[in-house]
Amino acid sequence: MYFLTDELVFPPVDSANVEGLLAVGGDLSPERLLLAYQSGIFPWFDNDSIILWWSPDPRMILYPNEIKISKSMRKVIRDNKFTLTVNTCFKEVLEHCSSVPRSGQDGTWITEEMKNAYIELHKRGIATSYEVWEKDKLVGGLYGVDLGHIFCGESMFSLTSNASKFAFIKLAQELQAKEYNIIDCQLHTDHLESMGAKEISRKEFVKFLK
């Protein structure tokens, strides 16, 4: 196991263990976080743990042009049930992502330390939020780290049916128009797979980063 020091460096990602755990310790400074994402690494831990850094193999990603939009979601979009904004209430999206209960999860990994770190990234124009509104109420959204050619998704939430799907679809469509390579979804979920995401090898993922 690699223990990080104050030095701004990570071990090679192929030294991660079978679960994808690469290193422990360090801090959540903007500089370290940005280096992590640029290297194919992300932090993931809870309040009872020290900082854990991960680089799983395989990696879940979405090619923006492969987003799957179901018939029901096409109707939601046609009916203009939701509207979308970008970066209008980053902190609120972060709070909802940390507090909305999720099936099969006890608590949240978005600790106060994590919130402060991503808020700082947002101030620097690196972390981005997509917000979904129903009339004047915030009902869904997502946030992530924008590397300019890859969007690293972190978390999304939904207070009403289909709101987070709407945010993800709009994100994919916008990034396709901007000719982004991929959306990094980090780990496999059936939900992401149903929307077109797939697993690729860590080696292939790192090639996209470079």
Secondary structure, 3 states (H helix, E strand, C coil): CEEECCCCCCCCHHHCCCCCEEEEECCCCHHHHHHHHHHCCEECCCCCCCCEEECCCCEEEECHHHCCCCHHHHHHHHCCCCEEEECCCHHHHHHHHHHCCCCCCCCCCCCHHHHHHHHHHHHCCCEEEEEEEECCEEEEEEEEEECCCEEEEEEEEECCCCHHHHHHHHHHHHHHHCCCCEEEEECCCHHHHHCCCEEECHHHHHHHHC
